[in-house]
Amino acid sequence: MEPIPLSGGQLLLTNPDDHTLLAREPALIGGALATHPDDLEKLRMTCSEVPTGLMVPCPLVPQTVEVPFVESYIAACRKAFKPFVRLQPAFYYLHGLHSFHALRAAVLAMTDLSGGALMAELPVDADGRMEDGTDCLAAVAVLQRIGVSTIVLTAEESADLTDALRAIAPYARVSLGVRCPAVWLLRDLELPNVELFVPMQHERARRLADLVRTRPHTQRQIVARDLEDVVLAPDGRDVHFIDWTTSISDEIVCDHLLDERLVELEDEAPAAFKLLLEEEDDLVALEENLYMITRPVCLCAESPELLERALRIYAGLALYDGTWEQEARILKYFTEKYGLICM
């Protein structure tokens, strides 16, 4: 994961006309962010003192999602992202998605194309969840292990933003930012561990800069990080805390009967399900039944190619317990690319 090459300030500039802030308050500005490819070069010239990134809109998600969704959406993202990658900005800012499965797929597509630094915008709704029901902490736990260096939270209501930050702050291992109306900073917001402020689409950075500088509650509030002795292992929708000796079920064949097997095992003791993939049809069964998985998952396959395809589909952080021993270099790649947790 490439760190975001910011200069240490709290604010991103998103308009070339705001470059005067660099001369006036250089310590406040962390970087510049072009909102359209046509603006990148101008912003690079007017804000040459700081790194300049590029906003990358993600393709629309089809209203009717059919299997296979993940690989088809990754392919759509790769096609859409290639023109942005050719411009070689200092960092990329993915935005425009309310579905976590789609957002994760977009991140995989970008890391397929580029090893550049990556920000992702995470919209949060009520009850600390995204619009599609994904727990915001589960989303952060995955994103921070698959190549995202900064996660920027947005919300329709200020209370939803602060609630999400309270849940995320103790466990985030990447930098956190917010993108909210400047007027929200006039309120007594709690913004734990927030390091970065991004202007809204139709707002100038100048107003946000004044509030970031003058309002005491926007000064960084530090929440101690937790999770030294347990593993954060989301299932793709909900978050789970397990330890390194957690119980894992016997092998569950991942075929057309997977849904029935998962129902039968729901009341049994193992903290994690071990899914065995033996052929390509098992990948279809896995994707069709992702919604039924309510526990951490250990994926195992003799073929590293089949295992990788399963890792691309599974939206959580998969466990690996040594079944069908894989080469160390392959496990390293799976850990860095897909967040595989080696037990």
Legacy VTK file of the C-alpha trace (Angstrom):
# vtk DataFile Version 3.0
C-alpha trace
ASCII
DATASET POLYDATA
POINTS 343 float
0.000 0.000 0.000
1.419 3.340 -1.071
0.990 6.090 1.524
-0.854 9.189 0.377
1.941 11.674 -0.434
0.384 14.638 1.388
2.471 17.423 2.879
1.051 17.201 6.400
-1.782 19.728 6.194
-5.424 19.055 7.016
-7.114 20.375 3.879
-7.282 19.385 0.217
-7.717 22.133 -2.379
-10.180 21.254 -5.140
-10.238 24.483 -7.154
-7.289 26.192 -8.906
-8.646 29.545 -7.700
-7.949 28.492 -4.108
-4.197 28.373 -4.686
-3.809 31.647 -2.782
-4.417 29.621 0.382
-1.047 27.984 -0.206
0.728 31.294 0.150
-1.446 32.446 3.020
-1.581 29.242 5.087
0.796 26.642 3.648
0.811 24.521 6.818
-2.942 23.963 6.490
-2.845 22.538 2.949
-2.049 18.853 2.543
-2.527 18.603 -1.202
-4.714 19.428 -4.193
-7.419 17.298 -5.762
-8.573 17.759 -9.348
-12.287 17.026 -9.706
-12.016 16.400 -13.469
-9.150 15.114 -15.649
-9.164 18.369 -17.645
-8.371 20.294 -14.449
-5.406 18.186 -13.367
-2.670 20.003 -15.263
-3.922 23.459 -14.279
-4.127 22.421 -10.647
-0.625 20.946 -10.855
0.680 24.282 -12.094
-1.156 26.533 -9.639
-0.573 24.228 -6.654
2.874 22.946 -7.536
4.034 23.128 -3.906
1.813 20.197 -2.884
0.946 16.757 -4.312
-1.963 16.781 -6.757
-4.430 13.910 -6.941
-7.367 13.140 -9.195
-10.983 12.314 -8.383
-12.017 9.101 -10.133
-15.780 8.476 -10.429
-16.770 4.819 -10.269
-19.103 3.348 -12.911
-22.793 3.076 -12.062
-23.856 -0.219 -10.513
-26.590 -1.968 -12.512
-29.994 -1.797 -10.849
-30.359 -5.551 -11.263
-27.238 -7.317 -10.017
-26.699 -10.814 -11.336
-23.946 -13.367 -10.764
-21.168 -13.078 -11.757
-21.212 -9.468 -10.563
-17.773 -8.955 -9.052
-15.595 -9.750 -12.050
-17.927 -7.993 -14.483
-17.892 -4.839 -12.355
-14.114 -5.034 -11.947
-13.850 -5.198 -15.740
-16.121 -2.150 -16.093
-13.997 -0.251 -13.567
-10.742 -1.166 -15.263
-12.074 0.170 -18.561
-13.311 3.371 -16.914
-10.142 3.929 -14.864
-7.502 3.463 -17.567
-7.695 7.067 -18.884
-7.231 8.376 -15.329
-4.257 6.093 -14.686
-2.514 7.334 -17.846
-2.497 10.861 -16.357
-0.345 9.614 -13.450
-1.637 11.824 -10.617
0.096 11.732 -7.244
-2.899 9.841 -5.838
-6.380 8.660 -6.814
-9.661 9.455 -5.039
-12.399 6.887 -5.752
-15.948 8.094 -5.186
-19.574 7.700 -6.197
-20.557 4.311 -4.730
-23.032 3.394 -1.984
-22.595 -0.370 -2.356
-19.667 -1.816 -0.423
-19.289 -4.833 -2.725
-18.995 -2.448 -5.659
-16.562 -0.168 -3.807
-14.314 -3.099 -2.921
-14.416 -4.267 -6.550
-13.474 -0.755 -7.693
-10.470 -0.766 -5.354
-9.360 -4.144 -6.727
-9.708 -2.799 -10.261
-7.562 0.227 -9.470
-4.877 -1.851 -7.759
-4.918 -4.156 -10.806
-3.988 -1.127 -12.923
-1.772 0.941 -10.663
0.341 0.746 -7.546
-0.333 4.423 -6.851
-1.630 5.862 -3.607
-5.361 5.463 -3.202
-8.124 7.279 -1.299
-11.679 5.989 -1.138
-14.854 7.855 -0.245
-17.128 5.902 2.106
-20.735 7.127 2.384
-22.302 6.219 5.737
-25.978 6.095 6.618
-27.877 5.700 9.870
-26.840 3.145 12.521
-23.228 3.133 11.384
-23.993 1.338 8.143
-23.794 2.058 4.441
-26.879 2.329 2.279
-26.585 -1.372 1.348
-26.470 -2.424 5.016
-22.722 -2.952 5.321
-21.312 -2.041 8.728
-18.963 0.925 8.234
-16.310 -0.642 10.472
-16.467 -3.843 8.422
-15.966 -1.752 5.282
-12.963 0.075 6.747
-11.436 -3.170 7.994
-11.453 -4.527 4.441
-10.460 -1.371 2.573
-7.439 -0.679 4.762
-6.041 -4.142 4.008
-6.511 -4.125 0.220
-4.635 -0.986 -0.767
-6.557 2.061 0.462
-4.345 4.526 2.363
-6.962 7.151 3.293
-10.707 6.678 3.838
-12.887 9.788 3.562
-16.310 9.523 5.211
-19.413 11.322 3.961
-22.987 11.354 5.257
-26.357 13.018 4.733
-26.631 13.856 8.449
-23.877 15.123 10.753
-24.955 12.706 13.525
-24.437 9.737 11.183
-20.945 10.982 10.389
-19.903 11.294 14.035
-21.495 7.954 14.977
-19.524 6.215 12.220
-16.281 7.890 13.245
-16.733 6.799 16.864
-17.113 3.204 15.699
-14.221 3.299 13.249
-11.568 5.379 15.022
-10.278 2.746 17.494
-9.660 0.214 14.709
-8.601 2.241 11.680
-4.996 1.677 10.643
-5.134 4.233 7.837
-5.716 7.971 7.868
-9.327 9.141 8.130
-10.899 12.170 6.467
-14.323 13.746 6.148
-16.143 15.402 3.266
-19.036 17.380 4.643
-20.683 20.814 4.280
-18.508 23.520 5.802
-21.412 24.701 7.942
-21.273 21.425 9.873
-17.999 22.567 11.390
-19.896 25.342 13.156
-21.519 22.642 15.250
-19.944 20.805 18.153
-18.977 17.827 16.025
-16.884 14.986 17.332
-14.327 14.050 14.700
-12.106 11.421 16.331
-8.835 10.688 14.529
-9.802 12.797 11.501
-6.702 14.044 9.707
-8.118 15.418 6.465
-10.945 17.678 5.253
-12.205 17.577 1.649
-14.509 20.350 0.321
-17.937 19.442 -0.973
-18.491 19.605 -4.725
-19.941 23.133 -4.844
-17.967 24.678 -1.965
-14.687 26.533 -2.024
-11.837 25.443 0.180
-11.477 28.977 1.547
-14.562 28.721 3.790
-13.589 25.267 4.997
-10.054 26.478 5.701
-11.321 29.255 7.950
-13.402 26.824 9.982
-10.728 24.129 10.207
-8.293 26.724 11.512
-10.572 28.519 13.962
-13.017 25.974 15.380
-11.494 24.108 18.355
-13.484 20.916 17.759
-11.900 20.440 14.337
-8.509 20.062 15.917
-7.594 16.416 15.793
-9.193 14.378 18.584
-7.156 11.289 19.287
-8.823 7.990 20.133
-6.465 5.242 21.266
-6.246 2.360 18.830
-7.483 -1.017 19.977
-7.224 -4.586 18.723
-3.782 -5.791 19.679
-4.715 -9.391 20.565
-7.708 -10.105 18.345
-8.361 -10.273 14.633
-10.890 -8.098 12.855
-12.450 -10.465 10.307
-15.504 -9.001 8.532
-17.739 -11.324 6.537
-18.434 -8.693 3.865
-21.334 -7.079 5.709
-20.786 -7.370 9.470
-17.680 -7.183 11.607
-16.364 -10.064 13.728
-13.664 -10.086 16.399
-11.839 -13.407 16.658
-8.563 -14.543 18.197
-5.686 -16.398 16.602
-6.880 -19.763 17.946
-10.498 -19.423 16.876
-12.412 -22.600 16.023
-12.951 -23.314 12.339
-15.508 -25.775 11.007
-14.711 -28.885 9.034
-14.533 -28.410 5.286
-17.818 -27.299 3.731
-18.049 -28.172 0.057
-18.853 -24.985 -1.846
-21.246 -26.420 -4.423
-24.916 -26.014 -5.395
-25.950 -27.242 -1.924
-23.951 -24.581 -0.100
-27.038 -22.653 1.020
-28.498 -25.766 2.696
-25.208 -26.541 4.422
-24.902 -23.002 5.770
-28.418 -23.173 7.207
-27.636 -26.507 8.905
-24.442 -25.110 10.470
-25.909 -21.814 11.666
-26.490 -23.026 15.230
-23.248 -25.002 15.565
-20.199 -23.933 17.567
-17.394 -23.068 15.110
-16.629 -19.353 14.982
-15.620 -19.531 11.310
-16.736 -21.540 8.283
-14.176 -23.325 6.103
-15.311 -23.325 2.490
-13.667 -25.810 0.130
-13.403 -24.857 -3.547
-12.631 -27.675 -5.957
-13.846 -26.476 -9.366
-14.984 -23.366 -11.217
-18.676 -24.013 -10.549
-17.916 -23.586 -6.835
-17.120 -19.926 -7.507
-20.661 -19.401 -8.763
-22.068 -21.050 -5.638
-19.875 -18.850 -3.458
-21.010 -15.616 -5.098
-24.665 -16.641 -5.152
-24.602 -17.361 -1.414
-22.506 -14.464 -0.104
-25.623 -12.974 1.490
-26.025 -16.112 3.653
-22.542 -15.946 5.170
-22.785 -14.582 8.702
-19.419 -15.647 10.125
-15.770 -15.244 9.189
-14.767 -17.507 6.319
-11.701 -19.657 5.800
-11.205 -20.267 2.088
-9.225 -23.277 0.921
-8.389 -24.579 -2.537
-5.554 -26.703 -3.851
-5.162 -24.459 -6.886
-3.783 -20.979 -6.136
-5.563 -19.688 -9.263
-8.922 -20.944 -7.974
-8.184 -19.541 -4.527
-7.411 -16.131 -6.005
-10.665 -16.069 -7.938
-12.516 -16.903 -4.714
-10.667 -14.121 -2.895
-11.779 -11.639 -5.545
-15.401 -12.670 -5.017
-15.500 -12.858 -1.216
-16.151 -9.345 0.100
-14.824 -9.912 3.608
-11.335 -10.740 4.863
-10.773 -14.443 4.310
-8.805 -16.618 6.733
-6.114 -19.101 5.700
-5.316 -21.986 8.048
-2.694 -23.866 6.039
-5.018 -26.303 4.275
-3.555 -27.032 0.826
-0.265 -25.365 1.669
0.530 -22.463 -0.645
3.938 -20.969 -1.445
5.088 -18.125 0.807
5.316 -15.670 -2.101
1.729 -16.469 -3.129
0.446 -15.989 0.416
2.294 -12.668 0.606
0.616 -11.541 -2.600
-2.828 -12.664 -1.400
-2.297 -10.871 1.906
-1.312 -7.595 0.255
-3.860 -7.733 -2.577
-6.912 -9.189 -0.845
-6.190 -8.819 2.854
-5.924 -12.571 3.448
-5.451 -13.303 7.159
-2.969 -16.140 7.725
-3.824 -17.867 10.998
LINES 1 344
343 0 1 2 3 4 5 6 7 8 9 10 11 12 13 14 15 16 17 18 19 20 21 22 23 24 25 26 27 28 29 30 31 32 33 34 35 36 37 38 39 40 41 42 43 44 45 46 47 48 49 50 51 52 53 54 55 56 57 58 59 60 61 62 63 64 65 66 67 68 69 70 71 72 73 74 75 76 77 78 79 80 81 82 83 84 85 86 87 88 89 90 91 92 93 94 95 96 97 98 99 100 101 102 103 104 105 106 107 108 109 110 111 112 113 114 115 116 117 118 119 120 121 122 123 124 125 126 127 128 129 130 131 132 133 134 135 136 137 138 139 140 141 142 143 144 145 146 147 148 149 150 151 152 153 154 155 156 157 158 159 160 161 162 163 164 165 166 167 168 169 170 171 172 173 174 175 176 177 178 179 180 181 182 183 184 185 186 187 188 189 190 191 192 193 194 195 196 197 198 199 200 201 202 203 204 205 206 207 208 209 210 211 212 213 214 215 216 217 218 219 220 221 222 223 224 225 226 227 228 229 230 231 232 233 234 235 236 237 238 239 240 241 242 243 244 245 246 247 248 249 250 251 252 253 254 255 256 257 258 259 260 261 262 263 264 265 266 267 268 269 270 271 272 273 274 275 276 277 278 279 280 281 282 283 284 285 286 287 288 289 290 291 292 293 294 295 296 297 298 299 300 301 302 303 304 305 306 307 308 309 310 311 312 313 314 315 316 317 318 319 320 321 322 323 324 325 326 327 328 329 330 331 332 333 334 335 336 337 338 339 340 341 342
